[in-house]
Amino acid sequence: MLAELKSMIDEHKGVFYCRRRSSGGDIRKKRVYFTHIYQPPGKLPNVPDIGDIKQFYKTFGSLTLYFEKKSGDAAYYIARPEEWGGLLECFNDWMEDVVDEDPEWLPYWIGSCIAIGEIPASGNYLLIPTTGDKKGHVYEFDHDGYEFKEYGYSVEEFIRKALEPDAELLTDMAAHMTFIENDPMDQWWIEEMHDNRGLVVKTIT
């Protein structure tokens, strides 16, 4: 089990300082409070022994990072194993749009990976290669430009980085979190994150 990581997640919380996205002269700002939520671990019959995936699922059933209760927005969702198949199918739908027979820009492991999660409401997915020298590493597939961003050599490292984001990672998170509550045009951009450990991070503008 990843007991220390679980304690970090339990203790971590904070606030996003946001401004309204479509200003039109409107300079309203607001605070958005975040926590992290997870389900207890379940059975592990289909969890492969790759990297620290089994250790993660012995500690968590699923994990949602930077969850905001009012809007339901979150930065990352690591899914239950029974959801992996659906996520991989959605990811493969994007790959069907690749018309080149063997594009050099695609990672070599593209045909041997699992989709363990997603960036909620974005069409982007968290992938783990199952073969090669990148086996067990965590990548985000960003369909806007078909980029594959490496986030860590293990699930634990990815989560630790997410809990202490730099400006680039916070900006990536802000791109997909709008904190809509009622009016769909009333969307918000994260300018700064302040957490309960004293970390202050600003997005790149």
Secondary structure, 3 states (H helix, E strand, C coil): CCHHHHHHHHHCCEEEEEEECCCCCCCCEEEEEEEEEEECCCCCCCCCCCCCHHHHHHHCCEEEEEECCCCCCCCEEECCHHHHHHHHHHHHHHHCCCCCCCCCCCCCCCCCEEEEEEECCCCEEEEEECCCCCCCCEEEEECCCCEEEEEECCHHHHHHHHHCCCHHHHHHHHCCCCCCCCCCCCCEEEEEEEECCCCEEECCC
